[in-house]
Amino acid sequence: MNIRHIRFFTVLAEELNFTRAAARLHVAQPALSQQIKILEENMGTLLFERSARPLRLTDAGAYFFVQAREILAQYEQATLGVRDIGRGRAGWLGIGFTRSAIYSVLPPALKAYNRQHPDVELKLFEMVTEEHERALQEHRIHIAIGRQALRLPGFETRELLRERLMAVLPPDHRLARRKRIRIADLEGDAFVLYPRHPGAQYPRLIQNLCQDAGFKPRVAHQAYEIQTAIALVAAGLGVTLVGESVAGNGRRDVLYLPLEGGGAASMTTLTCTYRAGDVSPALHDFVGILAP
């Protein structure tokens, strides 16, 4: 039994006349009779009393008529839904993001996308950059926005933002009157950094900056989230480094000072990563907004 059999049966049950039903279906009457016979054989029972004038449904046929209408309605609804998803008009989009993305590229992209695609359900997952690869591989998300993300085989990566690093200092810090500082000026300070993770690039960036300046940072505290790290700085427990977009939207009870020198080494990037070959229209429309 297939959807064609069900449609043929439903039209015949509505018309109770083979000639009129065949005309509605744009098929020859013998072809319609053959399809109904195949359906009845599959069902193991007669659906129509052919000897009756006019044609009548059997009790089994009357029961199946109710069910067939529901099946056809669900099929039509599913077909429309699939078409909308295929055209990017509906469906879902899974987005993994590192917290710092909410201070720059993510909110305007979400606003624009939601305005253009109100029927696409957005599923947002905050996670550290190092968790993105597995989430993409497991198809839990379609796209990941990460900081200092590595380019991975089998994935497409686009740069979204390149910004300078800013030092975050408590208000009473000895360098508080400066307009900008060098990373070397922080030698001897306690640092609030992020836990080491295999493959984590942002902590490595900070470590390398300090090393290039001739010292190894003394890590006094570790924090999983940017705002936690900044709160520890505000409490006078150390200093840290964040991207300029975070500084522009962070708490006001700390100081944000740009780093001078260092060139490209003192810059940090946000990128988006998605599976190569992913043909989801919802994904590609979002990438078009996020990285025009």
C-alpha positions as CSV (number, residue, x, y, z in Angstrom):
1,M,0.0,0.0,0.0
2,N,1.3,3.5,-0.9
3,I,0.0,7.0,-0.7
4,R,-1.4,6.7,-4.3
5,H,-3.6,3.8,-3.2
6,I,-4.9,5.8,-0.3
7,R,-5.7,8.8,-2.5
8,F,-7.5,6.6,-5.1
9,F,-9.5,5.0,-2.3
10,T,-10.5,8.3,-0.7
11,V,-11.7,9.9,-4.0
12,L,-13.7,6.8,-4.8
13,A,-15.2,6.7,-1.3
14,E,-16.2,10.4,-1.8
15,E,-17.8,9.9,-5.2
16,L,-19.1,6.3,-4.8
17,N,-18.8,6.1,-8.6
18,F,-15.9,4.7,-10.5
19,T,-16.5,6.9,-13.6
20,R,-16.6,10.2,-11.6
21,A,-13.7,9.1,-9.4
22,A,-11.5,8.2,-12.4
23,A,-12.3,11.5,-14.0
24,R,-11.2,13.4,-10.8
25,L,-8.1,11.4,-10.6
26,H,-7.3,11.8,-14.4
27,V,-6.9,8.0,-14.8
28,A,-8.7,5.4,-16.8
29,Q,-11.5,3.6,-15.0
30,P,-9.9,0.1,-15.4
31,A,-6.7,1.5,-13.8
32,L,-8.7,2.8,-10.9
33,S,-10.4,-0.5,-10.4
34,Q,-7.1,-2.4,-10.5
35,Q,-5.6,-0.1,-7.9
36,I,-8.6,-0.5,-5.5
37,K,-8.4,-4.3,-6.0
38,I,-4.7,-4.3,-5.1
39,L,-5.5,-2.2,-2.0
40,E,-8.2,-4.6,-0.9
41,E,-5.9,-7.6,-1.4
42,N,-3.3,-5.9,0.8
43,M,-5.9,-5.1,3.4
44,G,-7.3,-8.6,3.3
45,T,-10.9,-7.5,3.1
46,L,-13.3,-5.7,0.7
47,L,-13.7,-2.0,1.1
48,F,-16.6,-1.5,-1.3
49,E,-19.8,-3.4,-2.0
50,R,-19.7,-3.4,-5.8
51,S,-23.0,-5.2,-6.2
52,A,-24.8,-2.3,-4.5
53,R,-26.4,0.5,-6.6
54,P,-25.1,3.0,-5.9
55,L,-21.7,1.8,-4.8
56,R,-21.4,1.5,-1.0
57,L,-18.6,1.2,1.5
58,T,-18.3,-1.9,3.6
59,D,-18.0,-1.4,7.4
60,A,-14.2,-1.9,7.0
61,G,-14.2,0.6,4.1
62,A,-16.1,3.2,6.2
63,Y,-13.6,2.8,9.0
64,F,-10.7,3.1,6.6
65,F,-12.2,6.2,5.0
66,V,-11.9,8.1,8.2
67,Q,-8.3,6.9,8.7
68,A,-7.4,7.6,5.1
69,R,-8.5,11.2,5.3
70,E,-6.3,11.7,8.3
71,I,-3.4,10.0,6.6
72,L,-3.7,12.2,3.6
73,A,-4.0,15.4,5.7
74,Q,-0.8,14.4,7.6
75,Y,1.0,13.6,4.4
76,E,0.1,16.9,2.9
77,Q,1.2,18.7,6.0
78,A,4.5,16.8,6.1
79,T,5.1,17.6,2.4
80,L,4.5,21.3,2.9
81,G,6.9,21.2,5.9
82,V,9.6,19.4,4.0
83,R,9.3,21.9,1.1
84,D,9.6,24.8,3.5
85,I,12.6,23.3,5.2
86,G,14.2,22.6,1.9
87,R,13.7,26.2,0.8
88,G,15.0,27.6,4.1
89,R,11.6,28.9,5.1
90,A,11.2,26.6,8.1
91,G,13.1,24.1,10.1
92,W,15.7,24.5,12.8
93,L,19.2,25.9,13.1
94,G,21.6,24.8,15.9
95,I,24.2,27.4,16.8
96,G,27.0,26.7,19.2
97,F,28.8,29.8,20.5
98,T,31.5,31.0,22.8
99,R,30.3,33.5,25.3
100,S,32.3,36.4,23.9
101,A,30.3,36.2,20.7
102,I,27.3,37.7,22.4
103,Y,29.2,41.0,22.8
104,S,29.7,41.4,19.0
105,V,28.6,39.4,16.0
106,L,25.9,37.1,17.4
107,P,23.0,39.4,18.5
108,P,22.7,41.4,15.3
109,A,23.0,38.3,13.2
110,L,20.2,36.5,15.2
111,K,18.0,39.6,15.0
112,A,18.4,39.9,11.2
113,Y,18.0,36.1,10.7
114,N,14.9,35.8,12.8
115,R,13.3,38.8,11.0
116,Q,13.9,37.1,7.6
117,H,13.2,33.5,8.7
118,P,10.6,33.6,11.5
119,D,9.6,30.0,10.9
120,V,13.1,28.6,11.5
121,E,13.5,27.5,15.1
122,L,16.8,28.7,16.5
123,K,18.5,26.4,19.1
124,L,21.4,28.2,20.9
125,F,24.1,26.3,22.8
126,E,26.7,28.1,24.8
127,M,29.9,26.1,24.9
128,V,33.6,26.6,25.0
129,T,35.3,26.7,21.6
130,E,37.0,23.4,22.1
131,E,33.6,21.6,22.3
132,H,32.5,22.8,18.9
133,E,34.1,20.2,16.8
134,R,32.4,17.3,18.5
135,A,29.1,19.0,18.5
136,L,29.3,19.6,14.8
137,Q,30.4,16.0,14.1
138,E,27.4,14.7,16.1
139,H,25.1,17.1,14.2
140,R,23.9,18.7,17.5
141,I,24.6,22.0,15.9
142,H,24.9,23.3,12.3
143,I,27.4,26.1,13.0
144,A,29.8,27.1,15.7
145,I,31.1,30.6,16.6
146,G,34.4,30.4,18.5
147,R,37.4,32.4,19.5
148,Q,40.9,31.5,18.3
149,A,39.3,28.4,16.7
150,L,41.6,26.1,14.7
151,R,40.8,25.3,11.1
152,L,39.7,21.7,11.0
153,P,39.7,19.2,8.1
154,G,36.2,18.5,6.7
155,F,34.9,21.9,8.0
156,E,34.5,25.4,6.5
157,T,35.8,28.2,8.6
158,R,35.2,32.0,8.1
159,E,36.7,34.8,10.0
160,L,34.0,37.1,11.5
161,L,35.9,39.5,13.6
162,R,39.5,40.4,14.3
163,E,40.1,42.7,17.2
164,R,42.8,43.9,19.6
165,L,43.3,42.5,23.0
166,M,42.6,44.7,26.0
167,A,44.1,44.3,29.5
168,V,41.5,44.2,32.3
169,L,42.8,45.8,35.5
170,P,41.2,46.6,38.9
171,P,40.6,50.4,39.4
172,D,43.4,50.7,42.0
173,H,46.0,49.0,39.8
174,R,49.4,50.7,39.6
175,L,48.9,51.2,35.9
176,A,45.5,52.7,36.3
177,R,46.5,56.2,35.0
178,R,47.9,54.9,31.8
179,K,46.0,55.1,28.5
180,R,47.6,52.0,27.1
181,I,50.1,49.5,28.3
182,R,52.5,46.9,27.1
183,I,52.1,43.2,28.0
184,A,55.5,43.4,29.6
185,D,54.1,45.9,32.1
186,L,52.1,43.1,33.6
187,E,55.1,41.0,34.6
188,G,54.7,40.1,38.3
189,D,50.9,40.5,38.3
190,A,48.7,37.6,39.2
191,F,46.7,36.5,36.1
192,V,43.1,35.3,35.9
193,L,43.1,32.9,33.0
194,Y,41.0,30.1,31.5
195,P,41.4,26.4,32.3
196,R,43.8,24.6,30.1
197,H,42.0,22.4,27.6
198,P,43.6,20.2,25.0
199,G,43.8,22.3,21.8
200,A,42.6,25.5,23.5
201,Q,44.1,28.4,21.6
202,Y,43.0,31.5,23.6
203,P,44.9,30.7,26.8
204,R,47.8,29.8,24.5
205,L,47.6,33.2,22.9
206,I,48.0,34.9,26.2
207,Q,50.7,32.6,27.3
208,N,52.6,33.3,24.1
209,L,52.2,37.0,24.4
210,C,53.8,36.9,27.9
211,Q,56.5,34.6,26.8
212,D,57.4,36.9,23.9
213,A,57.6,39.7,26.4
214,G,60.1,37.8,28.4
215,F,58.1,36.4,31.3
216,K,55.8,33.5,32.3
217,P,52.4,34.7,33.6
218,R,51.7,33.7,37.2
219,V,48.2,32.2,37.1
220,A,46.5,32.8,40.4
221,H,42.9,31.9,39.4
222,Q,41.1,30.2,36.6
223,A,37.6,30.9,35.3
224,Y,35.5,29.2,32.7
225,E,33.5,32.3,31.7
226,I,34.7,35.8,30.7
227,Q,32.4,37.6,33.2
228,T,33.7,35.5,36.0
229,A,37.2,36.4,35.1
230,I,36.4,40.1,35.0
231,A,34.5,39.8,38.3
232,L,37.7,38.3,39.9
233,V,39.7,41.2,38.5
234,A,37.2,43.7,40.0
235,A,37.7,42.0,43.3
236,G,41.4,42.7,43.0
237,L,42.5,39.1,42.5
238,G,44.5,39.6,39.3
239,V,44.4,40.9,35.8
240,T,43.2,39.3,32.5
241,L,42.9,39.9,28.8
242,V,39.8,40.1,26.7
243,G,38.8,41.2,23.2
244,E,37.9,44.8,22.5
245,S,34.2,43.9,21.9
246,V,34.0,42.4,25.4
247,A,35.6,45.5,26.9
248,G,33.0,47.6,25.2
249,N,30.2,45.7,26.8
250,G,31.7,44.5,30.1
251,R,31.3,45.6,33.7
252,R,32.2,49.2,34.6
253,D,34.0,48.5,37.9
254,V,37.3,47.6,36.1
255,L,39.6,49.3,33.7
256,Y,40.1,48.3,30.1
257,L,43.4,49.4,28.6
258,P,44.6,48.6,25.0
259,L,47.8,46.8,24.5
260,E,50.4,48.6,22.5
261,G,52.9,46.7,20.3
262,G,52.7,43.1,19.6
263,G,51.2,43.5,16.1
264,A,49.1,40.6,14.9
265,A,50.2,38.6,18.0
266,S,48.1,40.9,20.2
267,M,44.9,40.4,18.1
268,T,42.2,37.9,18.7
269,T,39.6,36.5,16.2
270,L,36.1,35.1,16.2
271,T,35.3,32.6,13.5
272,C,32.4,30.5,12.4
273,T,32.8,26.9,11.5
274,Y,30.4,24.5,9.8
275,R,30.5,21.1,8.1
276,A,31.8,21.2,4.6
277,G,29.1,20.0,2.2
278,D,26.2,20.8,4.5
279,V,23.5,21.9,2.1
280,S,21.0,23.2,4.7
281,P,19.4,26.4,3.3
282,A,18.9,27.6,6.9
283,L,22.6,27.3,7.6
284,H,23.7,29.0,4.4
285,D,21.3,31.9,4.9
286,F,22.6,32.4,8.4
287,V,26.2,32.3,7.2
288,G,25.3,34.9,4.6
289,I,24.1,37.2,7.3
290,L,26.9,36.4,9.8
291,A,29.7,36.6,7.3
292,P,28.5,38.6,4.3
